[in-house]
Amino acid sequence: MGTFFQELAKKLAERWITLLVIPGALFLATAAIGGRLGHQHGLDLDQLRRLGSETTAWIVRQPPGSQAIALAAMLLAAAGVGLMVQALSGVTRTLWLGLWPQALMRVRRRLVDRRRRLWRTRVDQRRTLQLTYPFASRTPEQQQQIDSAAERVNRLSLAEPGRPTWMGDRIHALESVAVNRYGLDLGFGWPRLWLVLPDFARTEIGTANAAFAAAVATGTWAWPYLLLAVLWWPAAFIAFAIGVTGWVQARAAIADVTNLSEAALDIHGRALATALGVAEPNRTGPLTLAEGKQLTALIRKGR
């Protein structure tokens, strides 16, 4: 047990340093530089070198005890900044997933309507190509045109859009597939499906979800740098770079989460139906629409 707690403490310390202290220390250093340089000397390298020399000289003049106290204070301040920024991760997640508050409902509705019109236009283009080039006489080049049109549809959304953002529509598409293909209300069904998934499936989905959480944490650091841009304009470019990095990582992660979740529903949906007595134990194959509707009625309990 002693070894276990030592390893646990080591891992917690590593996560504490990686997620809070290092990003917080970088932000504090950037804030100190930006506060001294200001807008007028935003990229003045001479001023920056002078500031570095003065800071180094001040640290060297301090006795060892004072240096240790200063280091501890810096670590605590960095961790404090990190905790405050992590508290904002919910804002970033809500923004990226399109779960916007009521105050932004009008903007959200307009964006959803725009995405739906574009999606339907692309679907119509694909259907027109399919009718123009019948399957029996279709050439490889014609099939490539149809495949390209289908790819444009899926690149926008895997189902008719229902949220104002791409990442939000990946979640919405998963829910739509569950209802339209399997008759399952995934909002109520997912916690129960999770309990019957094999360990390797839960591990894969959990890993992808952890990657999304890490991307959200990365992107959230754009907010304090954007605030710092009020004092030092180059911070706006740092905020943009951090935000884009987190956003790109989050898109890749949410694609993995939804793809794996849909695959789990395809492969193990019947296990849930069997566990709840909706399907016969000896039957195989994906969940049927009728079974999914029975499951939904059962697990919703009239709610």
Steps between C-alpha positions, in 0.01 A plus 500: 500500500789734572631455148151557359456831680849610400421436133163671537660806657760504224236493227293769672808718532580453132147596398505797738822627345395430140147637516537787745851607595679506165222678304443732795869586528519571127201730523642686802831548318317623190284732711811643669664561163185647350442724800850646469508535121144620443355580160765753404793259539306183422785326313796704621778238538737745668242571769440127538872423543532783751204365696653150502834632621340705777288206617798262502716749687229553762463125557877454537520775763244329722609260775417130450208517742339785312554321169325191636208709625477681165500166317230359726290815457538479123394134498196575716406798283541289185284225646240756603485643150478148362206416726316816398554426132389139542180631657433667163529171309124455526455823304728374223328163490155661485611732221657227288213253545239762410317480832460875514291681765154642441643847444669375180202297380429731206858479375499125554177457304635700207820297486310171523266610220797598285672166560176313420450682171858429395472134608174449310650661190792259510267204558290605199816523289598145599150366427495674163825330406364163613192544280702631208739205509301178561690233690472239222685717244709715735867548406783527756533871425129555562520301823790721606282809447227347719753404768643853498152647540429264790830598659401869483175417678674301775772760538234751596293265718426126519128576548275801453661775710342588832772703669690812391848341509669208326594330827149542635358344186721195543323435831163586347564261208577217741173564683312518167644169380406335829138618471444464124690177442453319832208679668716561807498824698873522562464764771338239721654193338869589504563460878341156484683402183825608663447250780473205259792599276813282525804650668697556178213700347467720808877552502506617138207738548644624830836571336335698221291694752813578704663636184200726446517621861872574457429694179233702680750575778754615241254721317380657825840662549415729209263698726761645742735582215218674319440704817872579519478644148333805654842588646732340245379453142726200407304294755211497253710293258596263782133464591414427137772235469397328822130512415551357152728226634245392758214525250675281242587242766143508631353440152717192456418373848123552473505317165668205674254511790192501277636241255588262783169564675303427182706185446428392857128554438517298176688209655374490858152653479348152507688424822301777668175365354589152625598626845163675538302208361391672179689261268550125514846393624571278197435770239789678330546808285430869552213632706174518302280809486220325688737383774647848531156653544421243769827585673424871485155451650650281772791720602316833478242370752242746371734798533 
